[in-house]
Amino acid sequence: MTGALPLFEQFTSPSQVSDQRRDTLAECWVEVTNAGGAAGFPFPPVDTTHVSAALATIIDSLDPHTSRLLCATLGGELAGWLNVRRDPFALIAHWGTVHHVQTRTHLRGQGIGAALMTEARRIARDEMNLEQLHLAARGGVGLETFYGRLDWKEIGRWPGALRLADGEDRDEILMLLSPL
């Protein structure tokens, strides 16, 4: 991590997320997507009307047992965010998934993403009592290298699973972090 360390805010219920925070999350998502980031919207450009419904679904599902929103801030400003979820079904309730990992584009390379992932690991282990985490990453943009530096292991690929445009298919890379 270079520079200042981020502070973390964790949200476990919809009522904790202010309108201002919703706006900054949406702005971040638009920024990351329009810069080519693999954060859930494969067809830029997008604007806040595109991401607002998806963001509302994430926020509305927040629950201390099944879904957490983790935000990193620097100097009081949003630097990045992610979502950690678990399925309540008993057969698979011991593991969770990480979704929508993103950092503000002007802050990339400063360790914000790594810090978010490290804090998500701690929350999953210590607060959610999870034993492992899963994620799916877009191939072809180096994400497997980023996650690999954080002890995540590639456990499989779905070749050509993601169609970004005609003739531009990417693998979906399945990754695992275990033990936490």
C-alpha positions in Angstrom: 0.0 0.0 0.0 1.4 3.3 -1.0 0.3 6.6 0.7 -2.4 6.8 3.3 -4.2 3.7 4.5 -7.9 3.6 3.7 -10.6 3.6 6.4 -13.4 1.1 6.1 -17.1 1.5 6.4 -19.2 -1.7 6.6 -23.0 -1.6 6.0 -25.2 -4.5 7.1 -28.7 -3.1 6.6 -30.3 -0.8 3.9 -31.1 1.8 6.5 -27.4 2.4 7.2 -26.7 3.6 3.6 -27.4 7.3 3.2 -28.6 8.8 0.0 -25.2 10.5 -0.3 -23.4 7.2 0.0 -25.7 5.6 -2.6 -24.8 8.5 -5.0 -21.1 8.1 -4.4 -21.3 4.3 -4.9 -23.2 4.8 -8.2 -20.7 7.4 -9.4 -17.8 5.0 -8.6 -19.5 2.2 -10.5 -20.1 4.4 -13.5 -16.5 5.6 -13.5 -15.1 2.1 -13.2 -17.3 0.7 -15.9 -16.7 3.5 -18.3 -12.9 3.0 -17.8 -13.3 -0.6 -18.9 -13.5 -2.2 -15.5 -15.0 -5.6 -15.0 -17.5 -4.6 -12.4 -20.8 -6.0 -13.7 -21.7 -3.8 -16.7 -19.9 -5.1 -19.8 -21.3 -2.6 -22.3 -20.0 1.0 -21.5 -20.8 3.7 -21.6 -23.2 3.6 -18.6 -24.6 6.3 -16.4 -26.2 6.4 -13.0 -29.6 5.3 -14.4 -28.0 2.1 -15.6 -26.3 1.2 -12.3 -29.0 2.5 -9.8 -31.3 -0.5 -10.0 -28.4 -3.0 -9.6 -27.1 -0.9 -6.7 -30.5 -0.7 -5.1 -30.7 -4.5 -5.3 -27.4 -4.9 -3.5 -28.3 -2.3 -0.8 -31.8 -3.7 -0.3 -30.4 -7.2 0.3 -28.0 -6.1 3.1 -28.2 -8.3 6.1 -25.6 -9.0 8.8 -25.9 -12.7 8.2 -26.0 -12.8 4.4 -24.8 -9.6 2.7 -22.3 -6.9 3.6 -21.3 -3.8 1.7 -17.7 -2.8 2.4 -16.4 0.7 1.4 -12.9 2.1 1.6 -12.5 5.8 2.1 -9.5 8.1 1.9 -9.8 11.6 3.3 -13.5 11.1 3.8 -14.1 10.3 0.1 -15.1 6.9 -1.3 -12.0 5.1 -2.7 -13.6 1.8 -3.6 -16.2 -0.8 -2.6 -17.3 -4.4 -2.8 -20.1 -6.7 -1.7 -19.6 -10.0 0.3 -22.6 -12.4 0.2 -23.5 -15.9 1.4 -26.4 -18.1 0.6 -28.4 -19.0 3.7 -29.0 -22.6 2.3 -27.4 -24.8 5.0 -25.6 -27.0 2.4 -23.5 -24.0 1.2 -23.8 -21.5 4.0 -20.1 -22.1 5.0 -18.8 -20.2 2.0 -19.5 -16.8 0.5 -18.9 -14.8 -2.7 -17.2 -11.5 -3.4 -18.9 -9.2 -5.9 -18.3 -5.9 -7.7 -14.8 -5.2 -6.5 -13.9 -1.7 -7.7 -11.7 1.3 -6.9 -11.8 4.8 -8.2 -9.7 5.1 -11.3 -7.5 7.9 -10.1 -6.6 5.9 -7.0 -5.6 2.7 -8.8 -2.1 1.3 -8.0 -2.2 2.6 -4.4 -3.3 -0.7 -2.8 -7.0 0.2 -2.3 -8.2 -3.0 -4.0 -5.8 -5.2 -2.0 -6.8 -3.5 1.2 -10.5 -4.0 0.4 -9.9 -7.7 -0.3 -7.9 -8.1 2.9 -10.6 -6.5 5.0 -13.3 -8.6 3.2 -11.4 -11.7 4.1 -11.3 -10.6 7.7 -15.0 -9.8 7.8 -15.9 -13.1 6.1 -13.8 -15.1 8.6 -14.3 -13.2 11.8 -17.8 -11.7 11.5 -19.7 -13.9 9.1 -18.0 -17.2 10.2 -17.3 -18.2 6.6 -14.7 -20.8 5.8 -14.0 -19.9 2.2 -14.7 -17.2 -0.4 -15.4 -17.6 -4.1 -15.4 -15.1 -6.9 -15.7 -15.0 -10.7 -13.4 -12.6 -12.6 -13.3 -11.6 -16.3 -10.4 -13.1 -18.1 -8.0 -11.1 -20.3 -7.5 -8.1 -18.0 -5.0 -9.5 -15.4 -7.5 -10.0 -12.6 -6.2 -13.5 -11.9 -2.8 -12.1 -11.2 -4.2 -9.4 -8.9 -6.2 -12.0 -6.9 -3.4 -14.5 -7.0 -1.1 -12.0 -5.1 -3.8 -12.1 -2.4 -3.7 -15.9 -2.0 -6.7 -16.6 -4.2 -6.4 -19.8 -6.4 -7.8 -20.2 -9.9 -10.0 -23.3 -9.7 -11.5 -23.3 -13.2 -12.6 -21.4 -16.2 -15.7 -21.2 -18.4 -14.1 -20.6 -21.8 -15.8 -17.9 -23.8 -18.5 -17.5 -21.1 -18.6 -13.7 -21.4 -19.5 -12.0 -24.6 -18.5 -8.4 -24.5 -19.1 -7.7 -28.2 -19.3 -9.6 -31.5 -16.2 -11.7 -31.7 -14.9 -10.6 -28.3 -15.5 -13.4 -25.9 -13.7 -13.7 -22.6 -13.2 -16.6 -20.1 -14.9 -16.3 -16.8 -12.2 -17.3 -14.2 -13.4 -19.0 -11.1 -11.3 -18.3 -8.0 -11.2 -19.6 -4.4 -9.8 -18.3 -1.2 -9.5 -21.1 1.4 -8.8 -21.2 4.3 -9.7 -17.7 5.4 
